[in-house]
């Protein structure tokens, strides 16, 4: 990975935060080598119309009119990006690296010193699956903790061509508060809601008693070449607040997952 990213694994480890009732996560800017990152974003922008035509379309889960265009899928192999590889040698080379065993070890090592990793992750196990997503204005997704088969997840924010000062594209992290009385009083109904994805990603949509149980502790704002990584746990709740974007402009992101 040393030719593709700006940090060795020990430098990334220093950015890891571990929280009770959530797990471990990290946020780091300027993650990919600047020349490589620019070439990836330029190729996306050059072929955006063609790429979107090849994508699956996922509607908003919270009542908005936005769409999430996806290429590949969370557990997809490199072959799922055939249409992108055909028009971009840069993405072909980059994906070969990301799907390598060397890269999988690098992403495992980021969290390997945490108690969360030691308790629930089998070291260096699993397979890599990636996804490109292009989200339009008013797209959002409910609070959720991801599927049980996911072990590690990394989101790399891509370009923001066409954005204006009002544009948004964050990922919000939510934590269950350590309040036994509140937890015991609402555990059954809230756990059920969270499993079903019944919460909108806005605290205003929660009942006051439910806000005593879970709250948004961090918003990872969209900055090109910023990476957000975390270990999937039963409490690693996160959401996508509704996007605010100009017409025909998307919020672009590359997701790397390790599955068991």
LUMMIRO-219853 format. One line per 5 residues: number of its first residue (from 1); their letters; for each residue x, y, z of C-alpha. Coordinates in nm, 4 decimals, always signed. Example, Ala and Ser with C-alpha at 12.3 -4.5 7.8 and 13.67 -1.06 7.14 Angstrom:
// LUMMIRO-219853
1	as	+1.2300/-0.4500/+0.7800 | +1.3670/-0.1060/+0.7140
***
This chain:
// LUMMIRO-219853
1	xxxxx	+0.0000/+0.0000/+0.0000 | +0.2975/+0.2334/+0.0483 | +0.2835/+0.3617/-0.3115 | -0.0904/+0.4311/-0.2932 | -0.1475/+0.5922/+0.0457
6	xxxxx	+0.0280/+0.8688/+0.2379 | +0.0507/+0.6893/+0.5726 | +0.2084/+0.3760/+0.7086 | -0.0113/+0.1647/+0.9305 | +0.1378/+0.2959/+1.2557
11	xxxxx	+0.0549/+0.6526/+1.1554 | -0.3061/+0.5508/+1.0912 | -0.3222/+0.3604/+1.4207 | -0.2493/+0.6865/+1.6038 | -0.5812/+0.8255/+1.4749
16	xxxxx	-0.7943/+0.5366/+1.6046 | -1.0540/+0.6200/+1.8703 | -1.2165/+0.3457/+2.0788 | -1.5449/+0.4187/+2.2551 | -1.7436/+0.2194/+2.5071
21	xxxxx	-2.0865/+0.1259/+2.3656 | -1.9731/+0.1878/+2.0066 | -1.6415/+0.0323/+1.9070 | -1.3393/+0.1701/+1.7227 | -1.3166/+0.4191/+1.4374
26	xxxxx	-1.0665/+0.6489/+1.2672 | -1.0805/+0.9586/+1.0455 | -0.7844/+1.0801/+0.8440 | -0.7399/+1.3395/+0.5676 | -0.5269/+1.3171/+0.2512
31	xxxxx	-0.5296/+0.9388/+0.2698 | -0.4520/+0.8415/-0.0898 | -0.1403/+0.9623/-0.2696 | -0.2361/+1.3001/-0.4179 | -0.1411/+1.2149/-0.7784
36	xxxxx	-0.3279/+0.8851/-0.7668 | -0.6309/+1.0419/-0.5994 | -0.6514/+1.3176/-0.8618 | -0.6325/+1.0635/-1.1447 | -0.9141/+0.8542/-0.9915
41	xxxxx	-1.1403/+1.1560/-0.9434 | -1.0620/+1.2945/-1.2895 | -1.1536/+0.9638/-1.4522 | -1.4813/+0.9487/-1.2578 | -1.5705/+1.3014/-1.3662
46	xxxxx	-1.4741/+1.2369/-1.7285 | -1.6888/+0.9239/-1.7534 | -1.9597/+1.0126/-1.4984 | -2.2583/+0.9800/-1.7348 | -2.1410/+0.6416/-1.8627
51	xxxxx	-2.0674/+0.5143/-1.5112 | -2.4074/+0.6212/-1.3766 | -2.5737/+0.4341/-1.6629 | -2.4045/+0.1148/-1.5402 | -2.5072/+0.1633/-1.1772
56	xxxxx	-2.7830/+0.0099/-0.9684 | -3.0258/+0.2602/-0.8174 | -3.1164/+0.2611/-0.4478 | -3.4011/+0.4885/-0.3322 | -3.3842/+0.6955/-0.0157
61	xxxxx	-3.4965/+0.5049/+0.2975 | -3.6311/+0.8055/+0.4890 | -3.8879/+0.9483/+0.2509 | -3.6662/+1.1726/+0.0402 | -3.6566/+1.1786/-0.3381
66	xxxxx	-3.2821/+1.1228/-0.3716 | -3.1108/+0.8254/-0.5334 | -2.7928/+0.6374/-0.4507 | -2.6267/+0.5113/-0.7704 | -2.3981/+0.2181/-0.6859
71	xxxxx	-2.1353/+0.0304/-0.8826 | -2.0154/-0.2927/-0.7340 | -2.1580/-0.3750/-0.3953 | -2.0423/-0.4048/-0.0392 | -1.9302/-0.7640/-0.0968
76	xxxxx	-1.8474/-0.7384/-0.4666 | -1.5387/-0.8775/-0.6319 | -1.3178/-0.6722/-0.8610 | -1.5123/-0.8104/-1.1572 | -1.8124/-0.6000/-1.0574
81	xxxxx	-1.6189/-0.2932/-1.1757 | -1.5697/-0.4191/-1.5313 | -1.7438/-0.1195/-1.6890 | -1.5222/+0.1236/-1.4926 | -1.2037/-0.0702/-1.5629
86	xxxxx	-1.2800/-0.0592/-1.9354 | -1.2611/+0.3213/-1.9400 | -1.0037/+0.3852/-1.6659 | -0.6618/+0.2257/-1.6437 | -0.6090/+0.4228/-1.3229
91	xxxxx	-0.9039/+0.2545/-1.1523 | -0.7961/-0.0848/-1.2893 | -0.4551/-0.0468/-1.1251 | -0.5995/+0.0937/-0.8026 | -0.8569/-0.1837/-0.7653
96	xxxxx	-0.5924/-0.4522/-0.8180 | -0.4055/-0.3037/-0.5235 | -0.7140/-0.2688/-0.3016 | -0.8159/-0.6308/-0.3612 | -0.4669/-0.7619/-0.2788
101	xxxxx	-0.3809/-0.9579/+0.0353 | -0.1289/-0.6860/+0.1227 | -0.4057/-0.4270/+0.1385 | -0.6337/-0.6525/+0.3418 | -0.3563/-0.6937/+0.5990
106	xxxxx	-0.3016/-0.3154/+0.6057 | -0.6692/-0.2472/+0.6822 | -0.6787/-0.5184/+0.9492 | -0.3637/-0.3810/+1.1125 | -0.5193/-0.0364/+1.1553
111	xxxxx	-0.7463/-0.1674/+1.4311 | -0.5509/-0.4711/+1.5509 | -0.4378/-0.3087/+1.8788 | -0.7907/-0.2221/+1.9943 | -0.9889/-0.4304/+2.2407
116	xxxxx	-1.2831/-0.4223/+2.0001 | -1.0752/-0.5919/+1.7299 | -0.9254/-0.8464/+1.9685 | -1.2703/-0.9406/+2.1000 | -1.4669/-0.9830/+1.7764
121	xxxxx	-1.2370/-0.9968/+1.4714 | -1.0460/-1.2996/+1.3469 | -0.7055/-1.1546/+1.2488 | -0.6446/-1.1144/+0.8753 | -0.9516/-1.3167/+0.7877
126	xxxxx	-1.2306/-1.2436/+0.5442 | -1.2549/-1.1207/+0.1894 | -1.2520/-0.7727/+0.0410 | -1.5604/-0.6215/-0.1219 | -1.5898/-0.2694/-0.2610
131	xxxxx	-1.8549/-0.0264/-0.3790 | -1.8681/+0.3096/-0.5523 | -2.1653/+0.5266/-0.4614 | -2.2992/+0.8459/-0.6157 | -2.5712/+1.0076/-0.4024
136	xxxxx	-2.8010/+1.2803/-0.5292 | -2.9741/+1.5660/-0.3491 | -3.2200/+1.4540/-0.0761 | -3.0780/+1.1020/-0.0499 | -3.0464/+0.9701/+0.3062
141	xxxxx	-3.0344/+0.6451/+0.5010 | -3.1616/+0.5494/+0.8450 | -2.9530/+0.4762/+1.1534 | -2.8102/+0.1244/+1.1199 | -2.5072/-0.0817/+1.2236
146	xxxxx	-2.4432/-0.2741/+0.8945 | -2.4894/-0.6428/+0.8223 | -2.3632/-0.9136/+1.0541 | -2.1143/-1.0504/+0.8005 | -1.9253/-0.7223/+0.7705
151	xxxxx	-1.6089/-0.6966/+0.9825 | -1.4378/-0.3732/+0.8791 | -1.5600/-0.0792/+0.6736 | -1.3711/+0.2140/+0.5188 | -1.5271/+0.5070/+0.3322
156	xxxxx	-1.3057/+0.7254/+0.1134 | -1.4664/+1.0518/+0.0080 | -1.3925/+1.1311/-0.3576 | -1.4337/+1.4598/-0.5462 | -1.6829/+1.7403/-0.4903
161	xxxxx	-1.6951/+1.8983/-0.8355 | -1.9963/+2.1272/-0.8688 | -2.0586/+2.1618/-0.4949 | -2.1511/+2.4987/-0.3485 | -2.1334/+2.6470/+0.0008
166	xxxxx	-2.4625/+2.4801/+0.1033 | -2.3668/+2.1293/-0.0090 | -2.3494/+1.8517/+0.2524 | -2.2365/+1.4904/+0.2463 | -2.1469/+1.3766/+0.5977
171	xxxxx	-2.1646/+1.0367/+0.7636 | -2.3097/+1.0593/+1.1158 | -2.2066/+0.8306/+1.4021 | -2.4503/+0.7486/+1.6847 | -2.3752/+0.6056/+2.0265
176	xxxxx	-2.5910/+0.4262/+2.2815 | -2.5558/+0.6165/+2.6071 | -2.4429/+0.4320/+2.9154 | -2.7538/+0.4980/+3.1215 | -2.8831/+0.1721/+3.2642
181	xxxxx	-3.2243/+0.3031/+3.3605 | -3.2861/+0.4505/+3.0152 | -3.1361/+0.1463/+2.8457 | -3.3439/-0.1013/+3.0426 | -3.6624/+0.1007/+2.9975
186	xxxxx	-3.6328/+0.1301/+2.6208 | -3.4024/-0.1531/+2.5171 | -3.6626/-0.3835/+2.3642 | -3.8474/-0.1277/+2.1520 | -3.5354/+0.0668/+2.0540
191	xxxxx	-3.3323/-0.2393/+1.9607 | -3.6212/-0.3511/+1.7439 | -3.6398/-0.0108/+1.5751 | -3.2659/-0.0010/+1.5164 | -3.2638/-0.3500/+1.3641
196	xxxxx	-3.5462/-0.2491/+1.1301 | -3.3816/+0.0825/+1.0460 | -3.6843/+0.2676/+1.1773 | -3.4962/+0.5753/+1.2959 | -3.4548/+0.8712/+1.0672
201	xxxxx	-3.0991/+1.0143/+1.0875 | -3.2128/+1.3250/+1.2763 | -3.2408/+1.3498/+1.6531 | -3.5566/+1.5564/+1.6082 | -3.7309/+1.2418/+1.4855
206	xxxxx	-3.6646/+1.0580/+1.8127 | -3.8912/+1.0730/+2.1130 | -3.7429/+1.2562/+2.4100 | -3.7139/+0.9303/+2.6042 | -3.5371/+0.7704/+2.3069
211	xxxxx	-3.2899/+1.0581/+2.2816 | -3.1781/+0.9620/+2.6324 | -3.0707/+0.6317/+2.4812 | -2.8885/+0.7230/+2.1595 | -2.7411/+1.0406/+2.0182
216	xxxxx	-2.5275/+1.1678/+1.7300 | -2.1774/+1.2038/+1.8762 | -1.9838/+1.2758/+1.5551 | -2.0489/+1.3995/+1.2023 | -1.7706/+1.3116/+0.9610
221	xxxxx	-1.8019/+1.5924/+0.7089 | -1.7314/+1.5378/+0.3418 | -1.3776/+1.6433/+0.2510 | -1.2179/+1.4995/-0.0646 | -0.9626/+1.2266/+0.0150
226	xxxxx	-1.0825/+1.1891/+0.3742 | -1.1195/+0.8319/+0.5015 | -1.3555/+0.7088/+0.7730 | -1.2943/+0.3555/+0.8957 | -1.4588/+0.1492/+1.1685
231	xxxxx	-1.5088/-0.1996/+1.3065 | -1.8613/-0.3263/+1.2588 | -2.0141/-0.4056/+1.5998 | -2.3675/-0.4445/+1.7300 | -2.3420/-0.0822/+1.8465
236	xxxxx	-2.1601/+0.0814/+1.5523 | -2.4647/+0.2872/+1.4580 | -2.4283/+0.5366/+1.1756 | -2.6519/+0.7135/+0.9274 | -2.6641/+0.9253/+0.6150
241	xxxxx	-2.8414/+1.2579/+0.6729 | -3.0325/+1.3872/+0.3694 | -2.7933/+1.5319/+0.1138 | -2.8102/+1.8969/+0.0124 | -2.6613/+1.9214/-0.3359
246	xxxxx	-2.7116/+2.1243/-0.6554 | -2.9175/+1.9665/-0.9304 | -2.7360/+1.6914/-1.1245 | -2.4458/+1.6928/-0.8763 | -2.3545/+1.3867/-0.6684
251	xxxxx	-2.1712/+1.3015/-0.3474 | -1.9117/+1.0419/-0.4566 | -1.7605/+0.7821/-0.2252 | -1.5534/+0.4625/-0.2516 | -1.6222/+0.1989/+0.0126
256	xxxxx	-1.3887/-0.0848/+0.1124 | -1.5311/-0.3642/+0.3287 | -1.3800/-0.6762/+0.4817 | -1.6326/-0.9600/+0.5137 | -1.6184/-1.2837/+0.7086
***
